């Protein structure tokens, strides 16, 4: 349950103001069909985060050892610092209107934009930390949906009311706290 709850909280906070959330708003304003977009986000996130969690879990089982635990702890701290740098959605990232409808366009665009993104890397680190795939994947997917579904339905109005700096700061503190806790545990300072 800890893996699920931690994964949900970490990704929900990290996703606010992320470029995939900006992509969700862009798709919503372009297609004006929220349900296929939400469905596309869900499918793309499940696929992407399943693969990310699998990589993290396999890395943890393959790379056992104290140095690997320190590496995972450091990755959480780096993610925390990275979270303080707000994402900007670039025109090159914008999906082109084509022959696909909102669902397929969203699945493809979200899957590709999520590659190497903060939340994908966080999913890898979470799966490495908890050495499990399914609870992490379900948690990170729920976190993505908690952050992106309202963005699809409420769009820019939501982003104008949410203090992004505070959200990024809370997410950064959460990442850094997890990393610090792992460092303390690995060093044997707590049980």
N, C-alpha and C positions, 0 to 999 in steps of 0.2 A: 504494500500500500504506500510505503514511503517513496518508492521509485515513481509511482503514478502521480502522487500529489506533488512531489518536488518537480517532476517533469512538467506538469500542467502549469504550476506557478511560474517557473523559470521562463518557459516559452511564451506564456501569455504576456508577461511583463516585457520580455525582450522583443516581442513582435510589435508592440505599440510604437508607431513611427518608423517601422522598418520598411525597406523598399517593397517587400511583398504586400504589406498593408497598403502602401501607396498604389501598387498595382491593382489591388482589389477595388479601390476607389475609382481608379481610372477605368477598369472594366465595367464597373457599375454605371458610371456616367456614359460610357460608350454604348453599351448594349441595353441598358434600362430593363434588364431582366434579372432580378436578384437571385432567384432560386437556382437557375442553372449555374450561375457564377459561384454561389455557395457550394453547390454539389461538385463543381469542378475543383474548387479549393480543397474540399474534403478528399476527393480521389487523388489529386496530386500530392497532398500532404501525407496521406497514408502510404503511398508508394515511396515517396522521397524519404520519409522518416523511418519507414520500415528498413530500407536499405542502410540509412545512416545508423540506426540502432543496431542492426546486424553487424556493421563494421565495428562499432564501438564495443559490442559484446564479444565479438571474435578477437579483437585486439586485446581486450582484458584477459580472456582465457588463454590466449597465445603468449602474451607478454606479461606474465606474472612477475611480480618482484617489487621490491621497495622503490626502485627508480621509476617504474611505471606509475605507481601511485603518486609519486612526486610530480611526474609529468601531467597526470590527470588533474591534480590540484592546481598546478601552474596554469593549465589550460582554462580552468574556471576563473582564475584571477585575470588572465588575459582577456577572456570573454567579458568580464566585468568592465575592464578598461575600454574595450572595444564598444561596449554598449553606450558609453558616454559620448561617442562620436555619432551624431545623427546621420542616418542614411538620406541620400538624395536620389530621387528617381530620375534617371537620365533619359533623354529622348531615344537613345539607342536601345534602351530596355523596353520601350513602349511596344506592345503587340500591334502588329499591323492588321487592319481590317481585311479579312480575306474570305475565303469560301466556307470557312468553318463557323459554326454558330458560337454562342457564348459559352456553352459547356466545354466543347473540345478546345476552343481557344484558351479558356481558363486553365484547363488541365495542362496543356502544353506550356503555356506561358509561366504558370506557377511552378511547375516542375523544374523548368530551366532556370528561372530567376532564383529559386531556392537553392540551387547548387552552389555550395561554398558560402552560403549566407550564414549569418550569426546563428539562426535557429537550427540549421542543419548541423553546424559544428557543435552547438550545444547538445543536440540529440546524440551525437557520437560520444561526447564527453559524459553525458548522463548515463548512456548505456555502458560505457566503460566503468563508470563509478559504481553502478548498481549491478553490473554483469548480468543484465537481463534485457530481452528485446521487447516483448509484448507490452508489459506495463509502461515502459518508457515510450514506446511508439504510440500507445493509446493516450498517455498523458501529454506528450508533445503535440499530438494531433488535436486533442481537446484544447490545449493552450492556443494553438493556431486558430481554431474555430472561435474561441472566446474573443480573440482580438480581431479577427477578420470578418466574421459574420456581421457584427454591428457596423463595421466600416462599409460593408457592401450596402446595407440598408440605410445608414445615416450619412455616409459619405463625408464630405468636407465639414459638415456641421459638427460631427463628432471630433474631428481633429482640431477644430477651432476652440472647442470647450475643454479639451483635456490638456492640462499643463505638461507638455512633452518633456520638459527638462526634469520635472519631478518624477515622472514615470521612468525616464532613463536612469535617473539617480537611484531610485528604488531597485530597479532591475540590476544595476551595477553593484549595488551593495549586496544584493542577494547572491549574485555570482561570486563576488569576492569573499563573502562569508562562507559559502560552500567550499571554495578553494582553501581558505584559511583553516576551516575545520578539518578538511582532508589532510592538510599539512601537519596540523597538530596531532591527528590520529596516527598518521604515518610515522611521525617522529616519536610516537609512543608516549606523548605527554598526557593523553587521556585514554581511557579504555573504550 
